[in-house]
Amino acid sequence: MKMAIMYSGEKEIVMKANESLADRVIRIIVGLVLLYLGWAGVVTGGWGVFFKIIGFLPLLTGIVGWCPLYALLHVSTKPKSA
């Protein structure tokens, strides 16, 4: 499944989903937990700020279904469609 198409000059870049459903669910849960720990004040100080910032990464990649690091390393946890 194509997630988005961007044009860079004459080259077409296609973002294909590269995360399985389980991978996406885990990322969303981890992102929400990190954001909760940071924003609810469970973790304070530098770690709290770190959790507030870093929690968005797994949440967003889980929602979108595309991980830029996976794309860079040519890794996919999504099963091949028949």
C-alpha positions as CSV (number, residue, x, y, z in Angstrom):
1,M,0.0,0.0,0.0
2,K,1.4,3.4,-0.9
3,M,1.2,5.9,1.9
4,A,2.1,9.1,0.1
5,I,3.8,10.3,-3.0
6,M,6.2,13.2,-3.0
7,Y,8.0,14.7,-6.0
8,S,11.5,15.9,-5.8
9,G,12.5,17.3,-9.1
10,E,12.0,14.5,-11.6
11,K,12.4,11.7,-9.2
12,E,9.3,10.1,-7.6
13,I,9.6,9.0,-4.0
14,V,7.0,6.5,-2.8
15,M,6.5,5.8,0.9
16,K,5.2,2.3,1.3
17,A,3.9,0.9,4.6
18,N,6.7,-1.1,6.1
19,E,5.3,-2.0,9.5
20,S,3.1,-5.0,10.4
21,L,-0.1,-4.6,12.4
22,A,1.6,-5.9,15.6
23,D,4.5,-3.5,15.1
24,R,2.1,-0.6,14.7
25,V,0.1,-1.5,17.8
26,I,3.3,-1.8,19.9
27,R,4.6,1.5,18.7
28,I,1.3,3.3,19.4
29,I,1.2,1.8,22.9
30,V,4.8,2.7,23.7
31,G,4.4,6.2,22.4
32,L,1.3,6.8,24.5
33,V,3.0,5.4,27.6
34,L,6.0,7.6,27.1
35,L,3.8,10.7,26.5
36,Y,1.7,9.8,29.6
37,L,4.8,9.4,31.8
38,G,6.2,12.7,30.6
39,W,3.1,14.9,30.6
40,A,1.4,13.5,33.7
41,G,4.5,14.2,35.8
42,V,5.2,10.6,36.7
43,V,8.7,11.1,35.4
44,T,10.1,14.6,36.0
45,G,13.3,16.5,35.2
46,G,15.4,15.8,32.2
47,W,13.8,12.3,31.7
48,G,10.3,13.8,31.7
49,V,11.2,16.2,29.0
50,F,12.9,13.4,27.1
51,F,9.8,11.2,27.3
52,K,7.6,14.2,26.2
53,I,9.7,14.6,23.0
54,I,10.6,11.1,22.2
55,G,7.1,9.7,22.8
56,F,5.9,11.3,19.6
57,L,8.2,9.2,17.4
58,P,6.8,5.7,18.0
59,L,3.3,7.2,18.1
60,L,3.5,8.9,14.7
61,T,5.3,6.0,13.0
62,G,2.7,3.6,14.4
63,I,-0.2,5.8,13.2
64,V,1.3,6.3,9.7
65,G,2.6,2.7,9.3
66,W,5.9,3.8,7.8
67,C,9.2,4.0,9.7
68,P,12.0,6.1,8.0
69,L,14.7,4.0,9.7
70,Y,13.2,0.8,8.3
71,A,13.1,2.4,4.9
72,L,16.7,3.5,5.2
73,L,17.8,0.0,6.2
74,H,15.5,-1.7,3.7
75,V,13.7,-3.6,6.5
76,S,10.0,-4.4,6.6
77,T,7.9,-6.2,9.2
78,K,4.8,-6.1,7.0
79,P,4.0,-9.4,5.5
80,K,4.2,-9.7,1.7
81,S,0.7,-9.5,0.1
82,A,-0.3,-12.4,-2.1
